[in-house]
Amino acid sequence: MPVFDDWPEKVPITEAELEIFERYFGDVLDRLFGPIDDPDNQGLKSLSSDDNSKP
């Protein structure tokens, strides 16, 4: 059976979807990358809900 990947390069998400993801996976991401307020992470860019829609 053939499989087709016809998803766009960037898939838009809503603010609510982002909040749900952060709520359930925030602890895991903090353990992987450290909390956002960690001094070692000060170079990280803060993302907005519009960043996924930019080319």
C-alpha positions as CSV (number, residue, x, y, z in Angstrom):
1,M,0.0,0.0,0.0
2,P,1.6,3.3,-1.0
3,V,2.0,6.1,1.6
4,F,1.7,9.7,0.5
5,D,3.2,12.6,2.5
6,D,1.1,15.5,1.4
7,W,1.5,17.6,4.6
8,P,2.8,21.1,4.2
9,E,6.4,21.9,5.2
10,K,5.1,23.9,8.2
11,V,1.9,22.9,9.9
12,P,0.1,25.7,11.6
13,I,-0.9,25.3,15.3
14,T,-3.2,27.2,17.5
15,E,-2.3,28.9,20.8
16,A,-4.5,26.3,22.7
17,E,-2.6,23.4,21.1
18,L,0.7,25.0,22.1
19,E,-0.5,25.4,25.7
20,I,-1.6,21.8,25.9
21,F,1.8,20.6,24.6
22,E,3.7,22.8,27.0
23,R,1.5,21.6,29.9
24,Y,2.0,17.9,29.2
25,F,5.6,18.0,27.9
26,G,7.1,21.1,29.6
27,D,8.8,19.0,32.3
28,V,10.3,16.7,29.8
29,L,11.6,19.6,27.7
30,D,13.0,21.3,30.8
31,R,14.9,18.1,31.6
32,L,16.2,17.9,28.1
33,F,17.1,21.5,27.5
34,G,16.9,23.2,30.9
35,P,14.3,25.7,32.0
36,I,13.9,28.9,29.9
37,D,15.0,31.1,32.8
38,D,18.3,29.1,33.2
39,P,21.3,31.5,32.6
40,D,22.7,29.0,30.0
41,N,19.5,29.4,27.9
42,Q,19.5,33.2,27.7
43,G,20.5,33.0,24.0
44,L,17.3,31.2,23.1
45,K,14.8,33.1,21.0
46,S,11.3,33.4,22.5
47,L,8.7,32.2,19.9
48,S,5.3,33.6,19.3
49,S,2.2,31.8,17.9
50,D,3.0,33.5,14.5
51,D,6.5,32.0,14.2
52,N,5.2,28.8,12.7
53,S,3.4,30.6,9.9
54,K,6.5,32.5,8.7
55,P,8.4,31.1,5.7
